């Protein structure tokens, strides 16, 4: 065993030089099923488990997204011992991209010997430094800063027709957080929570903004001031073709707000008494038309007691499967057909489920129904942001830091979504698949003759496919740097968005940089 003694540099007082136990420096001989192997600890090696992030860093540098985000950050330190704000923001970026959802997870980044330097950081900030840094940001300063960069990430896309999805999700809380209130919480009833009011570009998976409020403020009325402020700041030419929301948004206030701004809308209505009466009245109507995906629809008008005028409504119904119908009927033996206690009712022996939409659009019934079905994609946004991007975590006692982290996470999510669209332009790749594919990989950095080399080994089964895709992305970014070096950041970003969303734009180049599209490929 003498050849396996650990050689540790010891301080004269008997403690390791760094104050922490050092890894053994000798080679260990280990017995495995493949025979003897020689093992050695290499704690100082410049390695990273996020080896393919170098491609994403090139994307951030070419687009100037990260540099300008850091420069505009309102975080200011007065102490000479305080970390640099670039280190704090870079640490948050690395943590969110790595899939962390607690500040304590930041410690796992301390061993990354590759990416912090590539981001221009001097070191990885500690979790306490990150928390204190976010706490030092005033709400009146952090809000405009993050809204500005969120808007920059998507604003050129608004020049094309688009739909705005408005929705709210609930974040359960388990401590003593500010504004933790008991409200609507279908997953954990009675659990205090925060409400995340969110606005998305429909079908593109891009976050426009997210506002954190108390858990008992889930109603659309609490989200509308921020929504109207967001839309009023945009030029009228960038307004959405229509708003889309669930039954929380089918209110007089929301519809009047949209009508005042001449923005069309498609909202679902709650199954109130008068809405149920309308459904009962139309059950025997013979003029139901095909609304797609086994739905049938009828076009009519309705004025509820709280409405200022009659509005167009589209009543939709779909026959339930036989097994489901029998189960529903067994639970409703005592219920009468026309009371409509549930959004299902039987007509001529067939059990239907119903939905009622209120809209100012002039499209046919089938188109209106499809517009609302497309809104279901916003539920996928919430699932991804909460379970894969940390919206369900990074919790602090004060609401302001939760708000700042919600917007930072949304911003990084937008950057990553656009970056992945460059490599995979025909579909959205959720983080659960895109991170292992395009981010994870063992990287080793070496230096020789003033040249830095990063060698990456990916264990993913599609490693060769993504290597080819990322190489093409890098080539596209290099062409922007060389061919379009005279362009402003806005013009460069338009080229990048045009390439990333080429399917959405049908090959069109955004803005006035179309003459450079051919040169940059």
DOROVEX-60107 format. One record per residue (C-alpha): x, y, z; residue number from 1. Coordinates in pm, whole numbers, plus 50000, padded with zeros to 5 digits. Example, Ala and Ser with C-alpha at 12.3 -4.5 7.8 and 13.67 -1.06 7.14 Angstrom:
// DOROVEX-60107
- east/north/up/resi
- 51230/49550/50780/1
- 51367/49894/50714/2
// end
This chain:
// DOROVEX-60107
- east/north/up/resi
- 50000/50000/50000/1
- 50300/50232/50014/2
- 50256/50320/49647/3
- 49901/50442/49721/4
- 49985/50693/49994/5
- 49821/51031/49940/6
- 50070/51314/49890/7
- 49904/51625/50034/8
- 50074/51961/50063/9
- 50059/52051/50429/10
- 50081/52389/50596/11
- 50349/52417/50870/12
- 50071/52426/51130/13
- 49947/52090/51012/14
- 49657/52208/50790/15
- 49634/52188/50410/16
- 49763/52499/50234/17
- 49420/52610/50112/18
- 49244/52538/50439/19
- 49059/52246/50272/20
- 49151/51884/50225/21
- 49329/51841/49892/22
- 49279/51550/49654/23
- 49550/51281/49651/24
- 49823/51340/49395/25
- 49939/50981/49346/26
- 49801/50728/49103/27
- 49573/50460/49248/28
- 49561/50109/49112/29
- 49199/49992/49104/30
- 49074/49644/49025/31
- 48782/49632/48780/32
- 48615/49370/48560/33
- 48834/49497/48278/34
- 49144/49439/48486/35
- 49369/49682/48671/36
- 49324/50051/48589/37
- 49532/50345/48702/38
- 49329/50626/48863/39
- 49440/50979/48946/40
- 49248/51279/49084/41
- 49287/51595/48874/42
- 49110/51869/49074/43
- 49283/52155/48890/44
- 49204/52039/48536/45
- 49014/52291/48322/46
- 48704/52084/48245/47
- 48330/52136/48224/48
- 48021/51916/48204/49
- 47852/52184/47990/50
- 48104/52142/47712/51
- 47891/52248/47416/52
- 47801/52582/47575/53
- 48086/52737/47379/54
- 47854/52744/47075/55
- 47585/52925/47274/56
- 47844/53173/47403/57
- 47942/53248/47042/58
- 47573/53313/46973/59
- 47555/53555/47269/60
- 47871/53735/47160/61
- 47772/53774/46795/62
- 47426/53904/46888/63
- 47569/54121/47171/64
- 47280/54005/47390/65
- 47484/53918/47698/66
- 47720/54216/47676/67
- 47441/54474/47657/68
- 47238/54295/47924/69
- 47533/54318/48166/70
- 47611/54679/48070/71
- 47252/54796/48133/72
- 47217/54610/48463/73
- 47133/54857/48745/74
- 47331/54654/49001/75
- 47588/54878/49171/76
- 47844/54786/49438/77
- 48033/55023/49664/78
- 48257/54772/49844/79
- 48596/54694/49693/80
- 48547/54329/49796/81
- 48213/54294/49619/82
- 48191/54067/49312/83
- 48164/54216/48966/84
- 47813/54234/48826/85
- 47930/54038/48520/86
- 48025/53753/48752/87
- 47685/53764/48925/88
- 47484/53774/48602/89
- 47709/53518/48433/90
- 47663/53283/48728/91
- 47284/53319/48702/92
- 47303/53248/48328/93
- 47510/52932/48382/94
- 47285/52817/48665/95
- 46959/52862/48473/96
- 47103/52693/48163/97
- 47227/52403/48374/98
- 46867/52341/48487/99
- 46908/52458/48846/100
- 46599/52560/49045/101
- 46754/52653/49382/102
- 47021/52906/49469/103
- 47205/52633/49659/104
- 47263/52450/49329/105
- 47495/52731/49218/106
- 47775/52567/49416/107
- 47785/52295/49152/108
- 47924/52551/48905/109
- 48235/52622/49110/110
- 48421/52338/48941/111
- 48351/52461/48587/112
- 48697/52549/48454/113
- 48589/52641/48101/114
- 48269/52842/48057/115
- 48311/53126/48313/116
- 48626/53242/48135/117
- 48455/53216/47795/118
- 48182/53448/47924/119
- 48442/53701/48033/120
- 48388/53627/48401/121
- 48665/53639/48658/122
- 48502/53371/48875/123
- 48175/53200/48960/124
- 47988/53401/49223/125
- 47868/53225/49537/126
- 47499/53162/49599/127
- 47503/53427/49874/128
- 47655/53682/49635/129
- 47380/53612/49383/130
- 47105/53646/49642/131
- 47252/53968/49779/132
- 47302/54105/49429/133
- 46936/54050/49339/134
- 46833/54200/49670/135
- 47034/54516/49594/136
- 46832/54582/49278/137
- 46546/54826/49327/138
- 46216/54722/49175/139
- 46176/55049/48986/140
- 46515/54988/48819/141
- 46517/54611/48763/142
- 46172/54610/48600/143
- 46253/54848/48310/144
- 46596/54685/48261/145
- 46457/54334/48216/146
- 46150/54445/48018/147
- 46378/54628/47776/148
- 46588/54319/47704/149
- 46286/54089/47692/150
- 46129/54320/47434/151
- 46451/54335/47232/152
- 46453/53955/47205/153
- 46116/53940/47028/154
- 46018/54286/46899/155
- 46115/54237/46529/156
- 45887/53931/46517/157
- 45587/54152/46591/158
- 45610/54303/46244/159
- 45437/53988/46116/160
- 45077/53886/46209/161
- 45081/53715/46547/162
- 44855/53608/46834/163
- 44902/53701/47200/164
- 44837/53425/47454/165
- 44753/53549/47804/166
- 44749/53301/48090/167
- 44829/53258/48459/168
- 45005/52981/48647/169
- 45042/52919/49019/170
- 45371/52865/49204/171
- 45317/52683/49539/172
- 45526/52817/49829/173
- 45644/52633/50138/174
- 45803/52898/50362/175
- 45727/53249/50485/176
- 45739/53444/50161/177
- 45606/53792/50098/178
- 45262/53786/49931/179
- 45227/53412/49981/180
- 44847/53386/49977/181
- 44594/53108/49952/182
- 44404/53135/49625/183
- 44309/52928/49324/184
- 44547/52633/49329/185
- 44412/52323/49152/186
- 44722/52112/49216/187
- 44765/52188/49587/188
- 44441/52336/49726/189
- 44495/52545/50038/190
- 44867/52591/49973/191
- 44994/52954/49976/192
- 45135/53056/49642/193
- 45241/53326/49398/194
- 45053/53393/49074/195
- 45259/53428/48756/196
- 45068/53635/48497/197
- 45238/53564/48166/198
- 45216/53680/47805/199
- 45342/53471/47512/200
- 45374/53506/47136/201
- 45134/53233/47029/202
- 45288/52914/46884/203
- 45645/53052/46894/204
- 45709/52974/47264/205
- 45848/53324/47326/206
- 45781/53500/47658/207
- 45690/53868/47633/208
- 45668/53932/48007/209
- 45581/53769/48338/210
- 45446/53946/48646/211
- 45460/53789/48993/212
- 45167/53873/49221/213
- 45012/53741/49541/214
- 44859/53395/49521/215
- 44504/53525/49569/216
- 44539/53756/49266/217
- 44498/53500/48990/218
- 44201/53675/48824/219
- 44258/53840/48487/220
- 44171/54179/48636/221
- 44504/54177/48823/222
- 44697/54102/48501/223
- 44529/54358/48278/224
- 44714/54674/48392/225
- 45048/54515/48299/226
- 44907/54372/47975/227
- 44760/54703/47855/228
- 45080/54883/47952/229
- 45281/54632/47749/230
- 45060/54675/47443/231
- 45033/55053/47472/232
- 45413/55081/47457/233
- 45417/54900/47122/234
- 45343/55080/46795/235
- 44999/54998/46661/236
- 45156/54815/46368/237
- 45306/54567/46617/238
- 44979/54491/46797/239
- 44863/54129/46788/240
- 44605/54012/46538/241
- 44403/53894/46837/242
- 44424/53812/47209/243
- 44360/53459/47327/244
- 44269/53358/47684/245
- 44076/53110/47896/246
- 43756/53168/48095/247
- 43936/53399/48338/248
- 43958/53648/48050/249
- 43600/53619/47928/250
- 43493/53930/48121/251
- 43349/54266/48025/252
- 43659/54451/48144/253
- 43897/54242/47931/254
- 43679/54265/47622/255
- 43629/54641/47656/256
- 44006/54689/47701/257
- 44073/54502/47377/258
- 43792/54681/47192/259
- 43921/55022/47297/260
- 44257/54934/47140/261
- 44091/54782/46832/262
- 44245/54442/46906/263
- 44037/54133/46828/264
- 44001/53858/47091/265
- 43899/53497/47145/266
- 43810/53421/47508/267
- 43638/53125/47666/268
- 43328/53189/47878/269
- 43258/53039/48216/270
- 42962/52802/48231/271
- 42738/53048/48414/272
- 42359/53007/48441/273
- 42285/53213/48133/274
- 42556/53041/47931/275
- 42406/52704/48025/276
- 42065/52828/47917/277
- 42214/52919/47578/278
- 42362/52569/47545/279
- 42027/52412/47636/280
- 41850/52629/47379/281
- 42088/52522/47101/282
- 42105/52150/47179/283
- 41826/52063/46934/284
- 41947/52297/46663/285
- 42010/52115/46334/286
- 42261/52366/46194/287
- 42575/52255/46376/288
- 42879/52275/46146/289
- 43210/52090/46149/290
- 43461/52272/46373/291
- 43752/52030/46332/292
- 43888/51749/46550/293
- 43538/51599/46606/294
- 43401/51929/46735/295
- 43079/52085/46605/296
- 43003/52455/46626/297
- 42722/52708/46613/298
- 42748/53083/46563/299
- 42514/53311/46762/300
- 42498/53626/46977/301
- 42478/53668/47352/302
- 42455/53953/47602/303
- 42513/53856/47963/304
- 42387/54071/48249/305
- 42723/54239/48309/306
- 42794/54314/47943/307
- 42743/54651/47780/308
- 42637/54505/47444/309
- 42568/54188/47249/310
- 42875/53999/47134/311
- 42941/53712/46898/312
- 42973/53372/47065/313
- 43067/53036/46917/314
- 42920/52732/47093/315
- 43125/52415/47048/316
- 43035/52057/47132/317
- 43208/51724/47096/318
- 43070/51374/47163/319
- 43257/51198/47439/320
- 43392/50849/47389/321
- 43153/50571/47487/322
- 43351/50464/47792/323
- 43379/50819/47919/324
- 43010/50883/47848/325
- 42905/50582/48058/326
- 43123/50698/48346/327
- 42982/51052/48328/328
- 42626/50924/48317/329
- 42682/50698/48618/330
- 42795/51000/48819/331
- 42494/51206/48708/332
- 42204/50969/48762/333
- 42021/51223/48974/334
- 42091/51514/48742/335
- 41836/51624/48484/336
- 41926/51681/48124/337
- 41862/52056/48102/338
- 42007/52160/48438/339
- 42356/52126/48286/340
- 42535/52106/48621/341
- 42847/52004/48429/342
- 42981/52119/48090/343
- 42853/51785/47953/344
- 42496/51711/47849/345
- 42313/51430/47671/346
- 42122/51481/47348/347
- 41953/51191/47168/348
- 42150/50943/47375/349
- 42489/51099/47302/350
- 42687/51269/47580/351
- 42853/51591/47463/352
- 43103/51822/47622/353
- 43053/52191/47552/354
- 43266/52505/47533/355
- 43151/52859/47459/356
- 43384/53119/47306/357
- 43325/53493/47283/358
- 43507/53665/46998/359
- 43523/53980/46791/360
- 43684/53798/46497/361
- 43484/53763/46176/362
- 43631/53424/46080/363
- 43420/53114/46027/364
- 43337/52880/46314/365
- 43602/52620/46225/366
- 43877/52887/46224/367
- 43765/53031/46559/368
- 43767/52684/46713/369
- 44118/52615/46581/370
- 44243/52950/46713/371
- 44133/52855/47062/372
- 44269/52501/47039/373
- 44607/52649/46950/374
- 44597/52835/47281/375
- 44659/52502/47454/376
- 45024/52539/47358/377
- 45061/52799/47635/378
- 45009/52517/47887/379
- 45319/52354/47740/380
- 45503/52684/47798/381
- 45417/52674/48167/382
- 45513/52310/48199/383
- 45853/52378/48044/384
- 45924/52702/48231/385
- 45819/52567/48571/386
- 45958/52215/48553/387
- 46261/52263/48326/388
- 46363/52629/48364/389
- 46322/52709/48733/390
- 46001/52912/48751/391
- 45889/52674/49025/392
- 46206/52748/49224/393
- 46458/53024/49305/394
- 46233/53129/49592/395
- 46325/53404/49839/396
- 46142/53570/50127/397
- 46074/53890/49934/398
- 45858/53897/49622/399
- 46085/54139/49433/400
- 46367/53886/49392/401
- 46114/53625/49278/402
- 45997/53876/49018/403
- 46352/53952/48902/404
- 46440/53582/48870/405
- 46115/53510/48685/406
- 46203/53769/48420/407
- 46572/53668/48404/408
- 46469/53306/48356/409
- 46221/53408/48084/410
- 46493/53610/47908/411
- 46746/53325/47912/412
- 46469/53088/47800/413
- 46400/53317/47501/414
- 46770/53329/47410/415
- 46802/52951/47428/416
- 46479/52897/47230/417
- 46599/53123/46948/418
- 46945/52964/46954/419
- 46800/52614/46927/420
- 46573/52728/46644/421
- 46888/52814/46447/422
- 47000/52452/46476/423
- 46653/52292/46458/424
- 46436/52547/46273/425
- 46132/52328/46206/426
- 46019/52273/46567/427
- 46056/52384/46927/428
- 46298/52171/47131/429
- 46212/52170/47502/430
- 46495/52193/47751/431
- 46448/51835/47867/432
- 46573/51721/47526/433
- 46772/52022/47400/434
- 47005/52052/47700/435
- 47141/51695/47687/436
- 47157/51724/47309/437
- 47315/52068/47254/438
- 47463/52168/47590/439
- 47589/51870/47786/440
- 47926/51721/47702/441
- 48261/51677/47875/442
- 48494/51961/47774/443
- 48866/51986/47840/444
- 49056/52308/47783/445
- 49422/52313/47692/446
- 49660/52595/47602/447
- 49963/52578/47377/448
- 50152/52855/47197/449
- 49897/53118/47306/450
- 49615/52917/47151/451
- 49325/52781/47351/452
- 49173/52450/47246/453
- 48853/52301/47384/454
- 48793/51932/47324/455
- 48438/51808/47382/456
- 48307/51455/47414/457
- 47930/51409/47405/458
- 47777/51078/47514/459
- 47442/51156/47349/460
- 47320/50904/47090/461
- 47268/51191/46842/462
- 47604/51355/46911/463
- 47709/51352/46545/464
- 47378/51502/46432/465
- 47391/51792/46675/466
- 47763/51845/46607/467
- 47678/51900/46241/468
- 47388/52133/46331/469
- 47595/52341/46575/470
- 47877/52366/46321/471
- 47629/52511/46071/472
- 47504/52758/46334/473
- 47861/52866/46403/474
- 47922/52911/46030/475
- 47608/53127/46001/476
- 47723/53347/46292/477
- 48070/53382/46137/478
- 47914/53496/45810/479
- 47720/53762/46000/480
- 48044/53880/46161/481
- 48237/53892/45837/482
- 47977/53992/45578/483
- 47756/54215/45788/484
- 48009/54364/46025/485
- 47883/54714/45942/486
- 47536/54631/46077/487
- 47402/54758/46407/488
- 47304/54514/46680/489
- 46937/54553/46585/490
- 47009/54462/46220/491
- 47217/54162/46323/492
- 46941/54045/46552/493
- 46688/54074/46271/494
- 46903/53844/46057/495
- 46932/53593/46340/496
- 46556/53595/46407/497
- 46486/53562/46035/498
- 46699/53246/46021/499
- 46567/53104/46350/500
- 46198/53146/46261/501
- 46223/53085/45888/502
- 45924/52850/45899/503
- 45707/53105/46081/504
- 45821/53384/45847/505
- 45799/53160/45537/506
- 46151/53256/45435/507
- 46098/53630/45470/508
- 46379/53843/45616/509
- 46267/54085/45886/510
- 46309/54457/45840/511
- 46538/54635/45596/512
- 46825/54385/45592/513
- 46684/54160/45323/514
- 46962/54252/45082/515
- 47213/54086/45317/516
- 47019/53763/45361/517
- 47174/53593/45059/518
- 47525/53692/45164/519
- 47482/53544/45511/520
- 47305/53232/45393/521
// end
